[in-house]
Amino acid sequence: MSKQTPAAKSRARRFALQALYQVQFTEASAGQVEMQFRQDHDMKRVDTAFFHDLVSGIMHARGDLEQEIEDIMLQRSEDKPDSNEQADDGEAQENEPRSLKDLDPVARAVLLIGAFELSNRIEIPYKVVLNESIELAKQFGGAESYRFVNQVLDKMAKVKRKVEVDHGAGRSEK
């Protein structure tokens, strides 16, 4: 039986990240990797249905998700100041990846998970999707990759979840 708590979903995301990372470097299918994870890892406290949905859903929609991420990344590079100016986060524009294939495999997998959830799991609040993705990037990614993940997924949320984002922006923070 699959656990459906927030913690069980977080564990499912962590395993999905690892599975997607593995798929990037092997010839194995998503189904083979998922089966291996179920055999090799203790999945008692994991929302296994959510894990399956993430891995199979992402692999099924991978081309579309990658295109959406690329489009957001292109918007980000167009929004940046001239190459001689500094970006808002203090990093020079030249350090920004220009395409998804330029990203490290962890950041790529985190972005795929976040993009999939923003597009297909509307019952999960966009802020939860962003927070979970940032935590994955902090835990498994490069030193500053969480900032990039946050920027890309925040932009995507403003498109995919416009009503939800606009509604949340209208509320006062407590």
DAQUICOR-V686726 format. One record per pair of residues at least 12 apart in sequence whose ideal C-beta (glycine too) atoms are under 10 Angstrom apart, sorted by the first residue. I is the first residue (numbers start at 1). J is the second residue. Records with the same first field share a line. If there is no record, write none. Layout:
I = J  J
//
This chain:
1 = 44  48  49
2 = 43  46  47  48  49  50  51  52
3 = 43  44  45  46  47  48  49  50
4 = 47  48  49  50
5 = 45  47
6 = 47  124  128  132
7 = 45  46  47
8 = 43  44  45  46  47  48  49  50  51
9 = 46  47  49  50  51  54  117  121  124  128  132
10 = 46  47  50  128  131  132  135  136
11 = 41  42  43  44  45  46  47  48  50  51
12 = 43  45  46  47  48  49  50  51  52  53  54  55  113
13 = 46  47  50  51  54  110  113  114  117  129  132  133  135  136
14 = 46  51  113  132  135  136  139  140
15 = 34  37  38  41  43  46  47  48  50  51  54  55
16 = 30  33  34  37  46  50  51  52  53  54  55  56  57  58  109  110  112  113  116  136
17 = 54  55  105  106  109  110  112  113  133  136  137  139  140  141
18 = 33  37  41  106  109  140
19 = 32  33  34  36  37  41  51  54  55  58  59  109
20 = 33  54  55  58  59  62  105  106  108  109  110  112  113  116
21 = 33  104  105  106  108  109  110  140
22 = 36  37  105  109
23 = 55  58  59  62  105  109
24 = 105  106  108  109  112
25 = 105
29 = 59
30 = 52  54  55  56  57  58  59  60  62
31 = 52  55  56  59
33 = 55  59
34 = 48  51  52  54  55  56  59
37 = 51  55
38 = 51  52
50 = 117  121  124
53 = 116  117  120  121
54 = 112  113  116  117  120  121
55 = 113  116
57 = 112  113  116  117  119  120  121
58 = 109  112  113  115  116  117  120
59 = 112  116
60 = 116
61 = 112  115  116  119  120
62 = 112  115  116
64 = 115  116  119
65 = 100  111  112  113  114  115  116  118  119  120  156
66 = 99  100  101  108  111  112  115
67 = 100  115
68 = 111  112  115  116  118  119  152  156  159  160
69 = 99  100  103  108  111  112  114  115  152  153  156
70 = 98  99  100  101
71 = 155  156  159
72 = 100  111  115  151  152  153  154  155  156  158  159
73 = 96  97  98  99  100  102  103  111  148  151  152  155
74 = 98  99
75 = 152  155  156  159
76 = 93  96  97  98  148  151  152  155
77 = 93  96  97  98  99
79 = 151  155
80 = 92  93  94  96
81 = 93
87 = 151
88 = 151
89 = 144  147  148  151
91 = 144  147  148
95 = 144  148
96 = 148  151
97 = 145  148  152
100 = 112  152
103 = 141  142  145  148  149  152
104 = 140  141  142  145
105 = 140  141
106 = 136  137  139  140  141  142  145  149
107 = 133  136  137  140  141  142  145  146  148  149  152
108 = 141  145
109 = 136  137  140  141
110 = 132  133  134  135  136  137  138  139  140  141  145  146  148  149  152  153
111 = 133  137  145  148  149  152  153  156
112 = 133
113 = 129  132  133  136  149  153
114 = 126  129  130  132  133  134  136  137  149  150  152  153  154  156  157
115 = 129  133  152  153  156  157  160
116 = 129
117 = 129  130  132  133  153  157  160
118 = 130  133  153  156  157  159  160  161  164
119 = 156  160  161
120 = 160
122 = 160  161  164
125 = 157  161  164  168
126 = 153  154  156  157  158  160  161  162  164  165  168
127 = 154  157  161  164  165  168
129 = 153  156  157  160  161
130 = 149  150  153  154  156  157
131 = 150  153
132 = 153
133 = 146  149  150  152  153  154
134 = 146  147  149  150  153  154
135 = 149
136 = 149
137 = 149  150  153
//
